[in-house]
Amino acid sequence: MSAAPARGIKTMLHPVSDLAKAKAVYAALFGVPPQIESPYYVGFDLEHLHIGLVPDGGPQGMTAPVAYWQVVDIEARLDELTAAGATVREPIRSVGEGRRVATVTDPDGNVLGLLEDR
């Protein structure tokens, strides 16, 4: 294995059916209001973890929460994961401000997210 190890979970995205109701529940859980609010995304920044609420699973079609692991070199990590048997679900894409993401599925169909901040 040549790529630097994953640095831990950086972001967790949760698909929600009712953004307003979910926002209230998560705000109560975290004890803080969201730092990011839009009709298509609500985000909470908690110390070293970002929690995002995505209405109806967003364009990704999420049906369950997805953990995004922070990596140094997303291309190298994606290559190693596919060589080890993972399948690319969403190829690498930019989501703004130097951040790139991708998702793969493991052999059991679990979705793993990769996140690189440049």
Secondary structure, DSSP 8 states (H G I E B T S, - for coil): --S-----EEEEEEEES-HHHHHHHHHHHHTS--SEEETTEEEEEETTEEEEEEETTTTTT-SS-EEEEE-S-HHHHHHHHHHTT-EEEEEEEEEETTEEEEEEE-TT--EEEEEEE-
